[in-house]
């Protein structure tokens, strides 16, 4: 059960990174970055569940907040030309 | 009883896997930004939260489960804000 789950999550993270690299407009790149961030958090939580290490979940919470802030700041900068 | 809990958690995990698979197929299929934003936010939230619920049911009630609940609340709050910000910046940007 755990191997197809890791395969699908890793494949969709690679799709998000592919969109983030090869698209021309920058808002399309932000969509790819959002997909990549959510899938990487899910992979971190699955690794913490398999290895039974609780403090990996703190890494997942911190990465969630940092991904949110990065996308919000880039989108706000594109909208108003200032922060 | 233990057998039933395992079956329910695997059902949630398989449902989340199918949602993420079809969502990623649709993101590659359509090229417009608003359609892509619509598909990616819905399939991400439903699929990832379903996988987390499967892990919660499988593990029982402890500190691990409480931190996963915190991550679910953070995902529910922040993902619509991100979608709104990306769509609004595409609409109001002068270059695009």
Backbone of each chain as nested JSON, in Angstrom:
{
  "chains": [
    {"id": "A", "residues": [
      {"number": 1, "name": "UNK", "atoms": {"N": [0.821, -1.217, 0.0], "CA": [0.0, 0.0, 0.0], "C": [0.851, 1.261, 0.0]}},
      {"number": 2, "name": "UNK", "atoms": {"N": [2.015, 1.207, 0.659], "CA": [2.761, 2.458, 0.83], "C": [3.552, 2.804, -0.427]}},
      {"number": 3, "name": "UNK", "atoms": {"N": [3.886, 1.789, -1.255], "CA": [4.718, 2.094, -2.425], "C": [3.94, 2.806, -3.534]}},
      {"number": 4, "name": "UNK", "atoms": {"N": [2.675, 2.398, -3.906], "CA": [1.938, 3.215, -4.868], "C": [1.631, 4.611, -4.374]}},
      {"number": 5, "name": "UNK", "atoms": {"N": [1.43, 4.746, -3.051], "CA": [1.165, 6.08, -2.491], "C": [2.36, 7.001, -2.685]}},
      {"number": 6, "name": "UNK", "atoms": {"N": [3.566, 6.483, -2.353], "CA": [4.768, 7.292, -2.565], "C": [4.978, 7.572, -4.051]}},
      {"number": 7, "name": "UNK", "atoms": {"N": [4.656, 6.603, -4.916], "CA": [4.859, 6.799, -6.348], "C": [3.965, 7.905, -6.893]}},
      {"number": 8, "name": "UNK", "atoms": {"N": [2.672, 7.883, -6.487], "CA": [1.752, 8.9, -7.003], "C": [2.106, 10.276, -6.464]}},
      {"number": 9, "name": "UNK", "atoms": {"N": [2.476, 10.348, -5.171], "CA": [2.814, 11.662, -4.608], "C": [4.09, 12.215, -5.231]}},
      {"number": 10, "name": "UNK", "atoms": {"N": [5.101, 11.357, -5.442], "CA": [6.341, 11.835, -6.049], "C": [6.125, 12.238, -7.501]}},
      {"number": 11, "name": "UNK", "atoms": {"N": [5.28, 11.471, -8.232], "CA": [5.001, 11.823, -9.618], "C": [4.281, 13.15, -9.73]}},
      {"number": 12, "name": "UNK", "atoms": {"N": [3.32, 13.423, -8.812], "CA": [2.624, 14.7, -8.908], "C": [3.506, 15.852, -8.454]}},
      {"number": 13, "name": "UNK", "atoms": {"N": [4.446, 15.598, -7.518], "CA": [5.409, 16.652, -7.159], "C": [6.315, 16.968, -8.347]}},
      {"number": 14, "name": "UNK", "atoms": {"N": [6.689, 15.937, -9.12], "CA": [7.528, 16.181, -10.307], "C": [6.737, 16.939, -11.371]}},
      {"number": 15, "name": "UNK", "atoms": {"N": [5.408, 16.656, -11.488], "CA": [4.575, 17.417, -12.431], "C": [4.516, 18.891, -12.022]}},
      {"number": 16, "name": "UNK", "atoms": {"N": [4.373, 19.163, -10.716], "CA": [4.357, 20.553, -10.253], "C": [5.658, 21.266, -10.532]}},
      {"number": 17, "name": "UNK", "atoms": {"N": [6.784, 20.574, -10.331], "CA": [8.087, 21.196, -10.596], "C": [8.289, 21.427, -12.086]}},
      {"number": 18, "name": "UNK", "atoms": {"N": [7.746, 20.493, -12.924], "CA": [7.829, 20.654, -14.378], "C": [7.044, 21.878, -14.834]}},
      {"number": 19, "name": "UNK", "atoms": {"N": [5.811, 22.074, -14.263], "CA": [5.049, 23.271, -14.593], "C": [5.78, 24.521, -14.129]}},
      {"number": 20, "name": "UNK", "atoms": {"N": [6.438, 24.431, -12.972], "CA": [7.124, 25.586, -12.415], "C": [8.339, 25.967, -13.248]}},
      {"number": 21, "name": "UNK", "atoms": {"N": [8.949, 25.023, -13.959], "CA": [10.136, 25.348, -14.753], "C": [9.759, 25.76, -16.173]}},
      {"number": 22, "name": "UNK", "atoms": {"N": [8.849, 24.988, -16.84], "CA": [8.724, 25.152, -18.285], "C": [7.647, 26.12, -18.729]}},
      {"number": 23, "name": "UNK", "atoms": {"N": [6.794, 26.659, -17.816], "CA": [5.764, 27.588, -18.27], "C": [6.364, 28.97, -18.514]}},
      {"number": 24, "name": "UNK", "atoms": {"N": [5.703, 29.77, -19.376], "CA": [6.225, 31.088, -19.708], "C": [5.755, 32.167, -18.733]}},
      {"number": 25, "name": "UNK", "atoms": {"N": [4.43, 32.209, -18.433], "CA": [3.924, 33.258, -17.546], "C": [4.2, 32.906, -16.087]}},
      {"number": 26, "name": "UNK", "atoms": {"N": [4.357, 33.949, -15.264], "CA": [4.822, 33.697, -13.895], "C": [3.676, 33.221, -13.004]}},
      {"number": 27, "name": "UNK", "atoms": {"N": [2.41, 33.557, -13.337], "CA": [1.311, 33.046, -12.514], "C": [1.091, 31.552, -12.735]}},
      {"number": 28, "name": "UNK", "atoms": {"N": [1.384, 31.075, -13.966], "CA": [1.341, 29.625, -14.192], "C": [2.403, 28.92, -13.361]}},
      {"number": 29, "name": "UNK", "atoms": {"N": [3.58, 29.582, -13.22], "CA": [4.629, 29.003, -12.375], "C": [4.198, 28.949, -10.926]}},
      {"number": 30, "name": "UNK", "atoms": {"N": [3.395, 29.949, -10.48], "CA": [2.922, 29.926, -9.091], "C": [1.948, 28.775, -8.859]}},
      {"number": 31, "name": "UNK", "atoms": {"N": [1.128, 28.44, -9.871], "CA": [0.232, 27.273, -9.733], "C": [1.058, 26.003, -9.542]}},
      {"number": 32, "name": "UNK", "atoms": {"N": [2.128, 25.857, -10.343], "CA": [3.003, 24.696, -10.181], "C": [3.671, 24.654, -8.829]}},
      {"number": 33, "name": "UNK", "atoms": {"N": [4.062, 25.83, -8.305], "CA": [4.704, 25.885, -6.992], "C": [3.75, 25.482, -5.879]}},
      {"number": 34, "name": "UNK", "atoms": {"N": [2.452, 25.852, -6.023], "CA": [1.445, 25.479, -5.031], "C": [1.251, 23.958, -4.991]}},
      {"number": 35, "name": "UNK", "atoms": {"N": [1.174, 23.335, -6.184], "CA": [1.03, 21.866, -6.258], "C": [2.237, 21.182, -5.618]}},
      {"number": 36, "name": "UNK", "atoms": {"N": [3.441, 21.666, -5.955], "CA": [4.673, 21.071, -5.43], "C": [4.746, 21.16, -3.907]}},
      {"number": 37, "name": "UNK", "atoms": {"N": [4.344, 22.318, -3.352], "CA": [4.415, 22.512, -1.904], "C": [3.485, 21.55, -1.16]}},
      {"number": 38, "name": "UNK", "atoms": {"N": [2.244, 21.415, -1.656], "CA": [1.29, 20.531, -0.969], "C": [1.746, 19.073, -1.013]}},
      {"number": 39, "name": "UNK", "atoms": {"N": [2.292, 18.627, -2.147], "CA": [2.706, 17.229, -2.262], "C": [3.949, 16.941, -1.43]}},
      {"number": 40, "name": "UNK", "atoms": {"N": [4.86, 17.91, -1.333], "CA": [6.055, 17.689, -0.515], "C": [5.689, 17.581, 0.967]}},
      {"number": 41, "name": "UNK", "atoms": {"N": [4.688, 18.367, 1.412], "CA": [4.242, 18.243, 2.807], "C": [3.65, 16.859, 3.058]}},
      {"number": 42, "name": "UNK", "atoms": {"N": [2.869, 16.357, 2.095], "CA": [2.3, 15.015, 2.256], "C": [3.395, 13.946, 2.307]}},
      {"number": 43, "name": "UNK", "atoms": {"N": [4.456, 14.099, 1.495], "CA": [5.557, 13.119, 1.516], "C": [6.291, 13.155, 2.848]}},
      {"number": 44, "name": "UNK", "atoms": {"N": [6.497, 14.374, 3.415], "CA": [7.166, 14.472, 4.721], "C": [6.34, 13.777, 5.797]}},
      {"number": 45, "name": "UNK", "atoms": {"N": [5.0, 13.959, 5.766], "CA": [4.155, 13.328, 6.789], "C": [4.165, 11.809, 6.639]}},
      {"number": 46, "name": "UNK", "atoms": {"N": [4.19, 11.303, 5.398], "CA": [4.233, 9.845, 5.223], "C": [5.553, 9.263, 5.714]}},
      {"number": 47, "name": "UNK", "atoms": {"N": [6.663, 9.982, 5.488], "CA": [7.958, 9.491, 5.986], "C": [7.974, 9.5, 7.509]}},
      {"number": 48, "name": "UNK", "atoms": {"N": [7.382, 10.541, 8.129], "CA": [7.304, 10.578, 9.59], "C": [6.452, 9.444, 10.124]}},
      {"number": 49, "name": "UNK", "atoms": {"N": [5.398, 9.058, 9.379], "CA": [4.553, 7.949, 9.816], "C": [5.273, 6.616, 9.677]}},
      {"number": 50, "name": "UNK", "atoms": {"N": [6.084, 6.469, 8.614], "CA": [6.765, 5.183, 8.427], "C": [7.885, 4.982, 9.437]}},
      {"number": 51, "name": "UNK", "atoms": {"N": [8.67, 6.067, 9.676], "CA": [9.826, 5.92, 10.564], "C": [9.5, 6.171, 12.023]}},
      {"number": 52, "name": "UNK", "atoms": {"N": [8.248, 6.611, 12.324], "CA": [7.771, 6.939, 13.683], "C": [8.638, 8.012, 14.345]}},
      {"number": 53, "name": "UNK", "atoms": {"N": [8.955, 9.079, 13.595], "CA": [9.699, 10.203, 14.153], "C": [8.735, 11.38, 14.232]}},
      {"number": 54, "name": "UNK", "atoms": {"N": [8.453, 11.865, 15.457], "CA": [7.383, 12.847, 15.601], "C": [7.841, 14.232, 15.162]}},
      {"number": 55, "name": "UNK", "atoms": {"N": [9.119, 14.591, 15.389], "CA": [9.495, 15.971, 15.106], "C": [9.653, 16.266, 13.628]}},
      {"number": 56, "name": "UNK", "atoms": {"N": [9.476, 15.305, 12.729], "CA": [9.379, 15.656, 11.309], "C": [8.099, 16.45, 11.019]}},
      {"number": 57, "name": "UNK", "atoms": {"N": [7.064, 16.288, 11.873], "CA": [5.819, 17.013, 11.651], "C": [5.996, 18.501, 11.887]}},
      {"number": 58, "name": "UNK", "atoms": {"N": [6.954, 18.887, 12.777], "CA": [7.258, 20.305, 12.945], "C": [7.849, 20.879, 11.664]}},
      {"number": 59, "name": "UNK", "atoms": {"N": [8.702, 20.076, 10.995], "CA": [9.251, 20.49, 9.702], "C": [8.124, 20.687, 8.693]}},
      {"number": 60, "name": "UNK", "atoms": {"N": [7.109, 19.799, 8.733], "CA": [5.998, 19.902, 7.789], "C": [5.187, 21.17, 8.038]}},
      {"number": 61, "name": "UNK", "atoms": {"N": [4.926, 21.493, 9.321], "CA": [4.169, 22.719, 9.64], "C": [4.929, 23.953, 9.172]}},
      {"number": 62, "name": "UNK", "atoms": {"N": [6.241, 23.978, 9.43], "CA": [7.065, 25.131, 9.054], "C": [7.126, 25.274, 7.543]}},
      {"number": 63, "name": "UNK", "atoms": {"N": [7.226, 24.139, 6.815], "CA": [7.29, 24.212, 5.362], "C": [5.971, 24.681, 4.776]}},
      {"number": 64, "name": "UNK", "atoms": {"N": [4.858, 24.309, 5.432], "CA": [3.544, 24.774, 4.979], "C": [3.427, 26.287, 5.092]}},
      {"number": 65, "name": "UNK", "atoms": {"N": [3.867, 26.823, 6.263], "CA": [3.783, 28.283, 6.456], "C": [4.705, 29.004, 5.483]}},
      {"number": 66, "name": "UNK", "atoms": {"N": [5.914, 28.457, 5.234], "CA": [6.853, 29.141, 4.335], "C": [6.38, 29.12, 2.883]}},
      {"number": 67, "name": "UNK", "atoms": {"N": [5.768, 28.005, 2.44], "CA": [5.245, 27.967, 1.082], "C": [4.111, 28.951, 0.881]}},
      {"number": 68, "name": "UNK", "atoms": {"N": [3.221, 29.027, 1.881], "CA": [2.114, 29.997, 1.836], "C": [2.645, 31.418, 1.726]}},
      {"number": 69, "name": "UNK", "atoms": {"N": [3.626, 31.764, 2.581], "CA": [4.144, 33.13, 2.569], "C": [4.865, 33.452, 1.271]}},
      {"number": 70, "name": "UNK", "atoms": {"N": [5.595, 32.494, 0.706], "CA": [6.306, 32.755, -0.54], "C": [5.357, 33.057, -1.682]}},
      {"number": 71, "name": "UNK", "atoms": {"N": [4.293, 32.237, -1.825], "CA": [3.352, 32.455, -2.928], "C": [2.595, 33.763, -2.743]}},
      {"number": 72, "name": "UNK", "atoms": {"N": [2.172, 34.052, -1.48], "CA": [1.429, 35.292, -1.231], "C": [2.289, 36.517, -1.54]}},
      {"number": 73, "name": "UNK", "atoms": {"N": [3.581, 36.476, -1.161], "CA": [4.427, 37.656, -1.372], "C": [4.697, 37.867, -2.857]}},
      {"number": 74, "name": "UNK", "atoms": {"N": [4.947, 36.782, -3.626], "CA": [5.197, 36.959, -5.061], "C": [3.941, 37.472, -5.769]}},
      {"number": 75, "name": "UNK", "atoms": {"N": [2.751, 36.936, -5.394], "CA": [1.517, 37.372, -6.049], "C": [1.22, 38.826, -5.727]}},
      {"number": 76, "name": "UNK", "atoms": {"N": [1.447, 39.24, -4.474], "CA": [1.197, 40.63, -4.095], "C": [2.169, 41.582, -4.785]}},
      {"number": 77, "name": "UNK", "atoms": {"N": [3.414, 41.139, -4.976], "CA": [4.391, 41.973, -5.678], "C": [4.02, 42.15, -7.146]}},
      {"number": 78, "name": "UNK", "atoms": {"N": [3.505, 41.084, -7.789], "CA": [3.078, 41.213, -9.181], "C": [1.874, 42.135, -9.317]}},
      {"number": 79, "name": "UNK", "atoms": {"N": [1.022, 42.149, -8.27], "CA": [-0.205, 42.913, -8.379], "C": [0.037, 44.409, -8.225]}},
      {"number": 80, "name": "UNK", "atoms": {"N": [0.904, 44.798, -7.259], "CA": [1.021, 46.22, -6.925], "C": [2.378, 46.829, -7.211]}},
      {"number": 81, "name": "UNK", "atoms": {"N": [3.366, 46.049, -7.658], "CA": [4.753, 46.482, -7.857], "C": [5.45, 46.921, -6.576]}},
      {"number": 82, "name": "UNK", "atoms": {"N": [4.804, 46.809, -5.42], "CA": [5.508, 46.965, -4.149], "C": [5.036, 45.821, -3.263]}},
      {"number": 83, "name": "UNK", "atoms": {"N": [5.614, 45.728, -2.048], "CA": [5.094, 44.743, -1.117], "C": [4.032, 45.384, -0.23]}}
    ]},
    {"id": "B", "residues": [
      {"number": 1, "name": "UNK", "atoms": {"N": [-12.495, -5.832, 15.375], "CA": [-12.592, -4.377, 15.442], "C": [-11.356, -3.727, 14.835]}},
      {"number": 2, "name": "UNK", "atoms": {"N": [-10.19, -4.283, 15.146], "CA": [-8.948, -3.754, 14.599], "C": [-8.922, -3.891, 13.081]}},
      {"number": 3, "name": "UNK", "atoms": {"N": [-9.464, -4.994, 12.585], "CA": [-9.53, -5.277, 11.151], "C": [-10.389, -4.245, 10.428]}},
      {"number": 4, "name": "UNK", "atoms": {"N": [-11.511, -3.853, 11.054], "CA": [-12.42, -2.871, 10.441], "C": [-11.747, -1.507, 10.353]}},
      {"number": 5, "name": "UNK", "atoms": {"N": [-11.001, -1.114, 11.405], "CA": [-10.306, 0.181, 11.399], "C": [-9.265, 0.221, 10.286]}},
      {"number": 6, "name": "UNK", "atoms": {"N": [-8.529, -0.892, 10.092], "CA": [-7.529, -0.938, 9.023], "C": [-8.178, -0.799, 7.652]}},
      {"number": 7, "name": "UNK", "atoms": {"N": [-9.328, -1.479, 7.458], "CA": [-9.997, -1.397, 6.154], "C": [-10.502, 0.011, 5.884]}},
      {"number": 8, "name": "UNK", "atoms": {"N": [-11.059, 0.688, 6.908], "CA": [-11.574, 2.055, 6.711], "C": [-10.429, 3.021, 6.38]}},
      {"number": 9, "name": "UNK", "atoms": {"N": [-9.28, 2.865, 7.078], "CA": [-8.17, 3.786, 6.806], "C": [-7.597, 3.55, 5.415]}},
      {"number": 10, "name": "UNK", "atoms": {"N": [-7.505, 2.293, 4.97], "CA": [-7.019, 2.058, 3.616], "C": [-7.991, 2.575, 2.57]}},
      {"number": 11, "name": "UNK", "atoms": {"N": [-9.317, 2.539, 2.881], "CA": [-10.283, 3.112, 1.958], "C": [-10.083, 4.601, 1.765]}},
      {"number": 12, "name": "UNK", "atoms": {"N": [-9.847, 5.33, 2.89], "CA": [-9.57, 6.761, 2.779], "C": [-8.299, 7.02, 1.971]}},
      {"number": 13, "name": "UNK", "atoms": {"N": [-7.248, 6.213, 2.205], "CA": [-5.971, 6.457, 1.52], "C": [-6.103, 6.181, 0.027]}},
      {"number": 14, "name": "UNK", "atoms": {"N": [-6.851, 5.126, -0.351], "CA": [-7.014, 4.835, -1.784], "C": [-7.854, 5.923, -2.458]}},
      {"number": 15, "name": "UNK", "atoms": {"N": [-8.888, 6.442, -1.759], "CA": [-9.664, 7.544, -2.319], "C": [-8.82, 8.785, -2.569]}},
      {"number": 16, "name": "UNK", "atoms": {"N": [-7.95, 9.118, -1.619], "CA": [-7.073, 10.272, -1.799], "C": [-6.109, 10.086, -2.948]}},
      {"number": 17, "name": "UNK", "atoms": {"N": [-5.574, 8.84, -3.104], "CA": [-4.68, 8.568, -4.229], "C": [-5.391, 8.762, -5.555]}},
      {"number": 18, "name": "UNK", "atoms": {"N": [-6.656, 8.308, -5.665], "CA": [-7.38, 8.463, -6.934], "C": [-7.66, 9.934, -7.232]}},
      {"number": 19, "name": "UNK", "atoms": {"N": [-8.023, 10.713, -6.18], "CA": [-8.269, 12.141, -6.401], "C": [-7.017, 12.843, -6.902]}},
      {"number": 20, "name": "UNK", "atoms": {"N": [-5.846, 12.535, -6.303], "CA": [-4.619, 13.213, -6.721], "C": [-4.236, 12.803, -8.137]}},
      {"number": 21, "name": "UNK", "atoms": {"N": [-4.431, 11.519, -8.475], "CA": [-4.085, 11.025, -9.822], "C": [-4.918, 11.717, -10.892]}},
      {"number": 22, "name": "UNK", "atoms": {"N": [-6.266, 11.769, -10.696], "CA": [-7.111, 12.402, -11.707], "C": [-6.878, 13.904, -11.761]}},
      {"number": 23, "name": "UNK", "atoms": {"N": [-6.606, 14.522, -10.603], "CA": [-6.335, 15.958, -10.601], "C": [-5.084, 16.304, -11.375]}},
      {"number": 24, "name": "UNK", "atoms": {"N": [-4.016, 15.49, -11.224], "CA": [-2.782, 15.793, -11.947], "C": [-2.956, 15.554, -13.447]}},
      {"number": 25, "name": "UNK", "atoms": {"N": [-3.74, 14.53, -13.822], "CA": [-4.03, 14.303, -15.242], "C": [-4.752, 15.505, -15.841]}},
      {"number": 26, "name": "UNK", "atoms": {"N": [-5.732, 16.075, -15.081], "CA": [-6.492, 17.214, -15.596], "C": [-5.646, 18.471, -15.656]}},
      {"number": 27, "name": "UNK", "atoms": {"N": [-4.706, 18.63, -14.716], "CA": [-3.823, 19.803, -14.764], "C": [-2.939, 19.757, -16.001]}},
      {"number": 28, "name": "UNK", "atoms": {"N": [-2.486, 18.56, -16.385], "CA": [-1.702, 18.48, -17.622], "C": [-2.578, 18.602, -18.859]}},
      {"number": 29, "name": "UNK", "atoms": {"N": [-3.866, 18.284, -18.755], "CA": [-4.76, 18.251, -19.908], "C": [-5.186, 19.649, -20.343]}},
      {"number": 30, "name": "UNK", "atoms": {"N": [-5.546, 20.525, -19.384], "CA": [-6.034, 21.86, -19.711], "C": [-4.917, 22.883, -19.572]}},
      {"number": 31, "name": "UNK", "atoms": {"N": [-4.943, 23.945, -20.423], "CA": [-3.84, 24.901, -20.431], "C": [-4.188, 26.261, -19.848]}},
      {"number": 32, "name": "UNK", "atoms": {"N": [-5.488, 26.594, -19.727], "CA": [-5.859, 27.915, -19.227], "C": [-5.576, 28.023, -17.736]}},
      {"number": 33, "name": "UNK", "atoms": {"N": [-5.25, 29.254, -17.273], "CA": [-4.829, 29.399, -15.88], "C": [-5.98, 29.225, -14.913]}},
      {"number": 34, "name": "UNK", "atoms": {"N": [-7.158, 29.783, -15.23], "CA": [-8.241, 29.733, -14.244], "C": [-8.793, 28.315, -14.106]}},
      {"number": 35, "name": "UNK", "atoms": {"N": [-8.884, 27.59, -15.241], "CA": [-9.327, 26.191, -15.16], "C": [-8.314, 25.374, -14.362]}},
      {"number": 36, "name": "UNK", "atoms": {"N": [-7.035, 25.643, -14.59], "CA": [-5.978, 24.897, -13.906], "C": [-5.957, 25.175, -12.408]}},
      {"number": 37, "name": "UNK", "atoms": {"N": [-6.242, 26.444, -12.046], "CA": [-6.304, 26.825, -10.627], "C": [-7.483, 26.147, -9.945]}},
      {"number": 38, "name": "UNK", "atoms": {"N": [-8.649, 26.166, -10.621], "CA": [-9.857, 25.53, -10.106], "C": [-9.611, 24.042, -9.823]}},
      {"number": 39, "name": "UNK", "atoms": {"N": [-9.046, 23.337, -10.832], "CA": [-8.827, 21.9, -10.678], "C": [-7.807, 21.617, -9.588]}},
      {"number": 40, "name": "UNK", "atoms": {"N": [-6.679, 22.361, -9.584], "CA": [-5.578, 21.986, -8.69], "C": [-5.937, 22.219, -7.231]}},
      {"number": 41, "name": "UNK", "atoms": {"N": [-6.665, 23.322, -6.91], "CA": [-6.988, 23.55, -5.505], "C": [-7.957, 22.492, -4.984]}},
      {"number": 42, "name": "UNK", "atoms": {"N": [-8.982, 22.16, -5.766], "CA": [-9.961, 21.185, -5.272], "C": [-9.336, 19.808, -5.095]}},
      {"number": 43, "name": "UNK", "atoms": {"N": [-8.609, 19.359, -6.136], "CA": [-8.077, 18.003, -6.041], "C": [-6.998, 17.908, -4.974]}},
      {"number": 44, "name": "UNK", "atoms": {"N": [-6.207, 18.994, -4.777], "CA": [-5.193, 18.967, -3.721], "C": [-5.83, 18.858, -2.348]}},
      {"number": 45, "name": "UNK", "atoms": {"N": [-6.825, 19.719, -2.079], "CA": [-7.399, 19.736, -0.726], "C": [-8.09, 18.411, -0.427]}},
      {"number": 46, "name": "UNK", "atoms": {"N": [-8.925, 17.926, -1.361], "CA": [-9.673, 16.701, -1.075], "C": [-8.738, 15.488, -0.977]}},
      {"number": 47, "name": "UNK", "atoms": {"N": [-7.781, 15.365, -1.918], "CA": [-6.913, 14.192, -1.9], "C": [-5.981, 14.156, -0.717]}},
      {"number": 48, "name": "UNK", "atoms": {"N": [-5.318, 15.289, -0.431], "CA": [-4.348, 15.297, 0.66], "C": [-5.039, 15.144, 2.009]}},
      {"number": 49, "name": "UNK", "atoms": {"N": [-6.202, 15.795, 2.187], "CA": [-6.908, 15.67, 3.466], "C": [-7.447, 14.256, 3.641]}},
      {"number": 50, "name": "UNK", "atoms": {"N": [-7.83, 13.6, 2.557], "CA": [-8.288, 12.214, 2.679], "C": [-7.154, 11.288, 3.096]}},
      {"number": 51, "name": "UNK", "atoms": {"N": [-5.951, 11.511, 2.549], "CA": [-4.791, 10.711, 2.985], "C": [-4.481, 10.959, 4.459]}},
      {"number": 52, "name": "UNK", "atoms": {"N": [-4.559, 12.23, 4.903], "CA": [-4.293, 12.524, 6.317], "C": [-5.337, 11.885, 7.228]}},
      {"number": 53, "name": "UNK", "atoms": {"N": [-6.627, 11.876, 6.793], "CA": [-7.659, 11.24, 7.616], "C": [-7.422, 9.739, 7.731]}},
      {"number": 54, "name": "UNK", "atoms": {"N": [-6.946, 9.127, 6.639], "CA": [-6.597, 7.714, 6.725], "C": [-5.507, 7.455, 7.737]}},
      {"number": 55, "name": "UNK", "atoms": {"N": [-4.47, 8.339, 7.747], "CA": [-3.396, 8.161, 8.73], "C": [-3.892, 8.375, 10.15]}},
      {"number": 56, "name": "UNK", "atoms": {"N": [-4.832, 9.345, 10.348], "CA": [-5.363, 9.603, 11.693], "C": [-6.137, 8.396, 12.204]}},
      {"number": 57, "name": "UNK", "atoms": {"N": [-6.992, 7.817, 11.347], "CA": [-7.779, 6.655, 11.782], "C": [-6.866, 5.47, 12.074]}},
      {"number": 58, "name": "UNK", "atoms": {"N": [-5.781, 5.346, 11.292], "CA": [-4.867, 4.217, 11.485], "C": [-4.076, 4.327, 12.782]}},
      {"number": 59, "name": "UNK", "atoms": {"N": [-3.692, 5.564, 13.187], "CA": [-2.795, 5.734, 14.329], "C": [-3.499, 5.821, 15.668]}},
      {"number": 60, "name": "UNK", "atoms": {"N": [-4.795, 6.224, 15.693], "CA": [-5.427, 6.422, 16.985], "C": [-5.189, 7.827, 17.488]}},
      {"number": 61, "name": "UNK", "atoms": {"N": [-5.427, 8.055, 18.796], "CA": [-5.357, 9.401, 19.349], "C": [-4.084, 9.573, 20.156]}},
      {"number": 62, "name": "UNK", "atoms": {"N": [-3.119, 10.337, 19.592], "CA": [-1.902, 10.679, 20.345], "C": [-1.365, 12.001, 19.812]}},
      {"number": 63, "name": "UNK", "atoms": {"N": [-0.114, 12.337, 20.15], "CA": [0.426, 13.656, 19.787], "C": [0.678, 13.753, 18.281]}},
      {"number": 64, "name": "UNK", "atoms": {"N": [0.993, 12.626, 17.654], "CA": [1.164, 12.558, 16.199], "C": [-0.109, 13.016, 15.485]}},
      {"number": 65, "name": "UNK", "atoms": {"N": [-1.248, 12.482, 15.951], "CA": [-2.533, 12.803, 15.347], "C": [-2.902, 14.274, 15.547]}},
      {"number": 66, "name": "UNK", "atoms": {"N": [-2.55, 14.827, 16.726], "CA": [-2.869, 16.237, 16.976], "C": [-2.106, 17.144, 16.025]}},
      {"number": 67, "name": "UNK", "atoms": {"N": [-0.842, 16.81, 15.742], "CA": [-0.081, 17.654, 14.813], "C": [-0.622, 17.521, 13.396]}},
      {"number": 68, "name": "UNK", "atoms": {"N": [-1.1, 16.323, 13.014], "CA": [-1.686, 16.195, 11.674], "C": [-2.979, 17.013, 11.573]}},
      {"number": 69, "name": "UNK", "atoms": {"N": [-3.766, 17.062, 12.666], "CA": [-4.982, 17.882, 12.664], "C": [-4.627, 19.361, 12.497]}},
      {"number": 70, "name": "UNK", "atoms": {"N": [-3.523, 19.787, 13.133], "CA": [-3.07, 21.177, 12.97], "C": [-2.701, 21.468, 11.522]}},
      {"number": 71, "name": "UNK", "atoms": {"N": [-2.03, 20.514, 10.866], "CA": [-1.65, 20.719, 9.465], "C": [-2.893, 20.756, 8.571]}},
      {"number": 72, "name": "UNK", "atoms": {"N": [-3.931, 19.944, 8.89], "CA": [-5.167, 19.979, 8.107], "C": [-5.848, 21.342, 8.226]}},
      {"number": 73, "name": "UNK", "atoms": {"N": [-5.899, 21.896, 9.461], "CA": [-6.518, 23.218, 9.639], "C": [-5.755, 24.29, 8.869]}},
      {"number": 74, "name": "UNK", "atoms": {"N": [-4.419, 24.211, 8.901], "CA": [-3.59, 25.183, 8.175], "C": [-3.832, 25.087, 6.676]}},
      {"number": 75, "name": "UNK", "atoms": {"N": [-3.986, 23.846, 6.163], "CA": [-4.221, 23.65, 4.723], "C": [-5.578, 24.201, 4.319]}},
      {"number": 76, "name": "UNK", "atoms": {"N": [-6.614, 23.961, 5.156], "CA": [-7.957, 24.45, 4.829], "C": [-7.99, 25.97, 4.822]}},
      {"number": 77, "name": "UNK", "atoms": {"N": [-7.238, 26.612, 5.762], "CA": [-7.264, 28.074, 5.798], "C": [-6.461, 28.666, 4.645]}},
      {"number": 78, "name": "UNK", "atoms": {"N": [-5.253, 28.134, 4.368], "CA": [-4.358, 28.847, 3.459], "C": [-4.587, 28.557, 1.986]}},
      {"number": 79, "name": "UNK", "atoms": {"N": [-5.157, 27.409, 1.612], "CA": [-5.213, 27.083, 0.188], "C": [-6.182, 27.975, -0.605]}},
      {"number": 80, "name": "UNK", "atoms": {"N": [-7.4, 28.338, -0.097], "CA": [-8.231, 29.288, -0.849], "C": [-7.616, 30.675, -0.941]}},
      {"number": 81, "name": "UNK", "atoms": {"N": [-6.848, 31.088, 0.098], "CA": [-6.211, 32.408, 0.042], "C": [-5.169, 32.436, -1.063]}},
      {"number": 82, "name": "UNK", "atoms": {"N": [-4.413, 31.331, -1.207], "CA": [-3.399, 31.251, -2.255], "C": [-4.052, 31.298, -3.633]}},
      {"number": 83, "name": "UNK", "atoms": {"N": [-5.174, 30.576, -3.815], "CA": [-5.846, 30.554, -5.115], "C": [-6.381, 31.934, -5.467]}},
      {"number": 84, "name": "UNK", "atoms": {"N": [-6.962, 32.618, -4.469], "CA": [-7.476, 33.966, -4.715], "C": [-6.356, 34.933, -5.073]}},
      {"number": 85, "name": "UNK", "atoms": {"N": [-5.217, 34.811, -4.386], "CA": [-4.109, 35.738, -4.648], "C": [-3.528, 35.518, -6.039]}},
      {"number": 86, "name": "UNK", "atoms": {"N": [-3.416, 34.257, -6.472], "CA": [-2.85, 34.004, -7.804], "C": [-3.805, 34.505, -8.897]}},
      {"number": 87, "name": "UNK", "atoms": {"N": [-5.113, 34.235, -8.755], "CA": [-6.063, 34.693, -9.761], "C": [-6.148, 36.198, -9.83]}},
      {"number": 88, "name": "UNK", "atoms": {"N": [-6.108, 36.849, -8.671], "CA": [-6.187, 38.314, -8.635], "C": [-4.935, 38.962, -9.216]}},
      {"number": 89, "name": "UNK", "atoms": {"N": [-3.768, 38.361, -8.95], "CA": [-2.548, 38.947, -9.517], "C": [-2.491, 38.726, -11.016]}},
      {"number": 90, "name": "UNK", "atoms": {"N": [-3.095, 37.625, -11.523], "CA": [-3.151, 37.449, -12.982], "C": [-4.113, 38.44, -13.61]}},
      {"number": 91, "name": "UNK", "atoms": {"N": [-5.184, 38.776, -12.884], "CA": [-6.179, 39.694, -13.448], "C": [-5.672, 41.129, -13.463]}},
      {"number": 92, "name": "UNK", "atoms": {"N": [-4.966, 41.55, -12.398], "CA": [-4.586, 42.952, -12.261], "C": [-3.182, 43.261, -12.731]}},
      {"number": 93, "name": "UNK", "atoms": {"N": [-2.418, 42.238, -13.154], "CA": [-1.043, 42.504, -13.58], "C": [-1.068, 43.155, -14.956]}},
      {"number": 94, "name": "UNK", "atoms": {"N": [-0.183, 44.132, -15.139], "CA": [-0.195, 44.862, -16.409], "C": [0.539, 44.121, -17.523]}},
      {"number": 95, "name": "UNK", "atoms": {"N": [1.447, 43.238, -17.187], "CA": [2.251, 42.58, -18.212], "C": [1.499, 41.447, -18.896]}},
      {"number": 96, "name": "UNK", "atoms": {"N": [0.584, 40.784, -18.151], "CA": [0.016, 39.547, -18.688], "C": [-1.264, 39.767, -19.476]}}
    ]}
  ]
}
